[in-house]
Amino acid sequence: MKKNIAILLTILLSVSLGFSQIPIQEYRAEIEQLKTDTQVNEYWNDLHKIDQEILVNTKDLKIADSISISNMTKSALIFDIHGTKGYNSKGYSGFLPILNLSHNYIGQSQLAYWSIIEKCAEIGGAIESFGGKYPAYQLESVSLTFYNYSLFNQEEKYPILVRKLSEVETLDIIDELLKSFQNQNELRKLSEIAVLNKWYRQSSKDRIDEGEFSIIKMSDNNLYLKKYSRIQKLELLKTKKSSKEYRIVNEPFGWKYIYGKDGSLSLIDENNNELISYTLVK
């Protein structure tokens, strides 16, 4: 644990100084040094402690993202180097990949990590019942991150959504995680130019959540969806007489936003069924 904490402190220092690298080779070297099942299992347990004792208590989003992607990267490296050696599917190591996904709020990172979730599902154990029967909790994490939309009690949607996530092409998990980290750092360099409109957050039709979200214009002249102090780039798909159709760049489910000239906003699915119509903040 001491070595993991030391490397974590190095990451936090790098973040505070404005650096933008995750020491992949250092991670790989330390994980390659693990020789026994016990050593690998203890390493999994250490990563679980970092998640539970440090990550969930970190308020700074930049530092939280660094710790989160660091944990994701290490977990992927363990599977890559050691396979299931020392992996206890019902112990901390069984829980950690699920927590890695749910405690990360960057869509690009979650998509890169989905194949690890699928690997855990094949193995079984904790993932089978954590937060409800697989894939309920895992899909909820992805849907809330990208769209702030809850899939609670919508089991009929699960098969097609899992298939869509499985079809997302990830050539190299580590490389994609690093790209997500670098992209997040680039987004933080942008400045906000204008707020087009604000709406109350709403993850289901029958409940308005606390807080607001907005569509904003940033200094790169692109539009972004902003929620929980994070931004996601919007891609214009279609312009109509009274509205425009947008999608979040790299979103996985094929869902879109219909943004009206009157300030109305709704989320629609891949079949053009309305999922939510948001309430405009006036």
C-alpha positions in Angstrom: 0.0 0.0 0.0 2.9 2.4 0.8 4.2 2.2 -2.8 0.8 2.8 -4.2 0.2 5.8 -2.0 3.6 7.2 -3.0 2.8 6.9 -6.7 -0.6 8.4 -6.0 1.0 11.4 -4.2 3.2 11.8 -7.3 0.1 12.0 -9.5 -1.5 14.5 -7.2 1.6 16.7 -7.2 1.7 16.5 -11.0 -1.9 17.5 -11.2 -1.4 20.5 -8.9 1.6 21.6 -11.0 -0.3 21.4 -14.2 1.3 18.3 -15.7 -0.8 16.0 -17.7 0.8 12.5 -17.7 -0.1 9.3 -16.0 3.1 7.2 -15.4 2.0 4.1 -17.3 5.4 2.5 -17.5 5.8 2.9 -13.7 2.5 1.2 -13.2 3.4 -1.6 -15.6 6.8 -2.2 -13.9 5.3 -2.4 -10.4 2.5 -4.7 -11.5 5.0 -7.0 -13.3 6.9 -7.3 -10.1 3.9 -9.0 -8.4 4.8 -12.7 -8.4 2.2 -14.6 -6.3 -1.5 -14.8 -6.1 -1.3 -13.2 -2.6 0.7 -10.2 -3.9 -1.7 -9.6 -6.8 -4.7 -9.9 -4.4 -3.1 -7.4 -2.0 -2.5 -5.0 -4.8 -6.2 -5.2 -5.8 -7.1 -4.6 -2.1 -4.8 -1.5 -2.1 -6.5 -0.1 -5.1 -9.9 -0.7 -3.4 -8.6 1.3 -0.4 -7.5 4.2 -2.7 -11.0 4.3 -4.2 -12.8 4.1 -0.8 -10.5 6.2 1.4 -9.2 8.8 -1.1 -11.1 9.0 -4.3 -14.6 9.3 -2.9 -13.5 12.0 -0.4 -11.7 14.1 -3.1 -13.7 17.3 -3.9 -11.3 18.7 -6.6 -12.6 17.3 -9.9 -9.2 17.5 -11.6 -7.6 15.4 -8.9 -10.5 13.0 -8.7 -10.3 12.4 -12.4 -6.6 11.6 -12.1 -7.1 9.2 -9.3 -10.0 7.5 -11.0 -8.3 7.0 -14.4 -5.1 5.9 -12.5 -7.1 3.2 -10.8 -8.8 2.2 -14.0 -5.4 1.9 -15.7 -3.9 -0.2 -13.0 -6.9 -2.5 -13.0 -6.6 -3.0 -16.8 -2.9 -3.6 -16.4 -3.4 -6.3 -13.8 -5.8 -8.2 -16.1 -3.4 -7.7 -19.0 -0.3 -8.9 -17.2 -1.7 -11.4 -14.6 -5.1 -12.4 -16.0 -7.3 -13.7 -13.2 -4.3 -14.6 -11.0 -4.9 -13.4 -7.5 -8.3 -12.0 -8.5 -11.0 -12.8 -6.0 -14.3 -12.2 -7.8 -16.2 -12.1 -4.5 -13.7 -10.0 -2.6 -12.4 -6.5 -3.0 -11.0 -7.3 -6.4 -14.4 -8.3 -7.6 -15.9 -5.0 -6.4 -13.2 -2.7 -7.6 -13.8 -2.8 -11.4 -17.5 -1.9 -10.7 -16.4 1.0 -8.5 -13.9 2.1 -11.1 -16.7 2.5 -13.5 -19.3 4.1 -11.2 -16.8 6.5 -9.6 -15.6 7.8 -12.9 -17.6 10.6 -14.6 -15.9 10.9 -17.9 -17.8 9.1 -20.7 -14.7 8.5 -22.8 -13.1 6.7 -19.9 -16.1 4.6 -19.2 -16.4 3.4 -22.8 -12.7 2.5 -22.8 -13.2 0.5 -19.6 -16.4 -1.4 -20.6 -14.5 -4.5 -21.9 -13.1 -4.9 -18.3 -16.7 -4.9 -17.1 -17.5 -7.5 -19.6 -14.5 -9.6 -18.5 -15.7 -9.4 -14.9 -19.3 -10.4 -16.0 -17.8 -13.5 -17.6 -16.0 -14.4 -14.4 -19.0 -13.8 -12.2 -18.9 -13.1 -8.5 -19.6 -9.6 -7.1 -20.7 -8.1 -10.4 -23.7 -10.5 -10.6 -25.6 -8.8 -7.8 -23.8 -5.5 -7.0 -26.4 -2.7 -7.3 -28.9 -5.1 -8.7 -28.6 -7.9 -11.2 -25.9 -7.3 -13.9 -26.0 -5.1 -16.0 -28.4 -2.7 -14.2 -25.9 -0.8 -12.1 -23.2 -0.7 -14.8 -25.6 0.6 -17.4 -27.0 3.2 -15.0 -23.5 4.5 -14.4 -22.9 5.0 -18.1 -26.3 6.5 -18.8 -26.1 9.0 -15.9 -22.6 10.1 -17.0 -23.5 10.7 -20.6 -27.1 11.8 -20.5 -28.0 12.2 -16.8 -30.8 9.7 -17.6 -31.8 6.9 -15.2 -32.5 3.4 -16.6 -34.1 2.3 -13.3 -36.8 -0.3 -13.9 -36.2 -0.3 -17.6 -34.8 -3.8 -18.0 -36.3 -4.1 -21.5 -33.7 -1.6 -22.7 -30.7 -3.5 -21.3 -29.9 -6.0 -24.0 -29.7 -3.5 -26.8 -27.7 -1.0 -24.7 -25.2 -3.7 -23.7 -24.8 -4.7 -27.3 -24.1 -1.1 -28.3 -21.5 -0.8 -25.6 -19.9 -4.0 -26.7 -19.7 -2.7 -30.3 -17.7 0.4 -29.2 -14.3 -0.2 -30.7 -11.4 -0.1 -28.2 -8.1 -1.2 -29.7 -6.1 -0.5 -26.6 -7.7 0.1 -23.2 -4.7 1.8 -21.6 -4.2 4.0 -24.6 -7.9 5.0 -24.6 -7.8 5.8 -20.9 -4.8 8.0 -21.4 -6.5 9.8 -24.2 -9.5 10.4 -22.1 -7.3 11.9 -19.4 -5.5 14.1 -21.9 -8.8 15.2 -23.5 -10.2 16.2 -20.1 -7.1 18.3 -19.5 -7.6 20.0 -22.9 -11.2 20.8 -22.1 -10.1 22.5 -18.9 -8.1 25.0 -20.9 -11.3 26.3 -22.6 -13.1 29.3 -21.2 -16.9 29.8 -21.2 -18.2 32.5 -23.6 -21.9 32.3 -23.2 -24.8 30.3 -21.7 -27.5 29.6 -24.2 -30.1 28.2 -21.9 -30.4 26.4 -18.6 -32.8 23.6 -17.5 -33.5 21.7 -14.3 -31.7 18.4 -14.0 -34.0 15.5 -14.5 -32.9 11.9 -14.7 -36.4 10.5 -15.0 -39.8 11.8 -16.2 -41.5 11.9 -12.9 -38.8 13.6 -10.8 -36.8 16.8 -11.1 -33.4 16.5 -9.5 -31.6 19.2 -7.5 -29.6 21.6 -9.6 -29.4 22.7 -13.2 -27.5 22.0 -16.4 -27.0 24.1 -19.5 -25.9 24.4 -23.1 -22.9 26.7 -23.3 -20.6 28.1 -25.9 -16.9 27.7 -25.2 -13.8 29.6 -26.4 -13.3 27.0 -29.2 -16.6 28.2 -30.6 -18.2 24.8 -30.1 -21.3 24.1 -28.0 -21.1 21.9 -24.9 -23.6 20.4 -22.5 -22.5 21.4 -19.0 -23.6 19.5 -15.9 -21.9 18.9 -12.5 -19.2 21.4 -13.6 -18.2 19.1 -16.4 -18.6 19.7 -20.2 -19.4 17.4 -23.1 -19.0 18.5 -26.6 -22.2 18.6 -28.8 -22.3 17.7 -32.4 -24.9 19.3 -34.7 -26.8 16.6 -36.6 -29.7 18.4 -38.2 -31.2 21.9 -38.4 -35.0 22.3 -38.8 -37.2 25.3 -39.0 -37.9 25.6 -35.2 -35.2 23.3 -33.7 -31.8 21.8 -34.0 -30.8 18.2 -33.3 -27.6 17.5 -31.3 -25.7 14.5 -30.0 -23.0 14.3 -27.4 -19.7 13.4 -29.2 -18.9 9.7 -28.7 -22.1 9.0 -27.0 -22.8 5.2 -27.1 -26.6 4.7 -27.3 -27.6 6.8 -30.3 -29.7 9.2 -28.2 -30.1 12.8 -29.2 -31.2 16.2 -27.9 -33.8 18.3 -29.7 -33.1 22.0 -28.9 -35.9 24.3 -29.8 -35.6 28.0 -30.7 -38.0 28.7 -27.9 -35.5 27.2 -25.4 -37.2 23.8 -25.1 -35.0 20.7 -24.8 -35.8 17.0 -24.9 -33.8 13.8 -25.0 -34.9 11.2 -27.5 -33.8 7.7 -28.1 -32.5 5.9 -31.2 -36.1 5.4 -32.4 -37.0 9.1 -31.9 -39.1 8.3 -28.8 -39.0 11.1 -26.2 -37.3 10.0 -23.0 -37.5 13.4 -21.2 -38.7 16.9 -21.9 -36.8 19.2 -19.6 -38.1 22.2 -17.7 -36.5 25.5 -18.8 -35.0 27.7 -16.0 -36.4 31.2 -16.5 
